[in-house]
């Protein structure tokens, strides 16, 4: 689910969590909580968009405040893809003054949303449907997508190109944040990952190896059970960011389970999710000023 490409990686990310538990975490049947509206929320307008990439046409959702120019933010969803919960998060971020693009990273295989109510990852037929989408991804493809998506954002009249751009990723979107920040280092000034998996691997394309190519500041919000599975990952990340002289807030969020941030997750932790959201806004307010 979290590292980008193999079902074995998915299992390692969720070691100690059964497939049934994981399905409960990320089932499409989960009902999204209504997220709080920001104080002094801006009026926003969103629309479905199609983005030309070297690999095809990607469907996505773009939302921005109704007037003026704002920093752009690219959102990479989790394995359940672009869906109402991520549109809601994009709207909320736009209400705080950002021009936001939430993408369907599986556009090579399917349009979003691709799960029906009641479907979840613990169901064999759903896994059989999703895993080919995952296998169709590659590090190189993600890099091509990142360039296309950031160029799309910069072409929108609501985006202020004189200010830095941010990117966020959830679960498997975490590595995509790293690849975006490395591929478009002249634009990405802030990156935030939430229960991101596969950030540190023993593979030659490990996302952590890209840190020296980045120029951004970071928030790495780690689920407690992910940290229990791989307790040294945070230390590797801290050392690598320090060596690159890049500011990074790397924190394990107590008592959280993998997937705790999207409001349609059955392990959604509203208190900790709000804490992580506020830390993201603080990062963006500083790095994208």
Secondary structure, 3 states (H helix, E strand, C coil): CCCCCCHHHHHHHCCCCCHHHHHHHHCCCCCCCCCCCCCCCCCEEEEEEEEEECCEEEEEEEEEECCCCEEEEEEECCCCCCCHHHHHHHHHHHHCCEEEEEECCCCCCCCCCCCCCCCCCCCHHHHHHHHHHHHCCCHHHHHHHHHHHHHHHHHCCCECCCCCEEEEEECCHHHHHHHHHHHCCCCEEEEEEECCCCCCCCCCCCHHHHHHHCCCEEEEEEEHHHHHHCCCHHHHHHHHHHHCCCCEEEEEECCCCCCCCCCCCCCCCHHHHHHHHHHHHHHHHHHCC
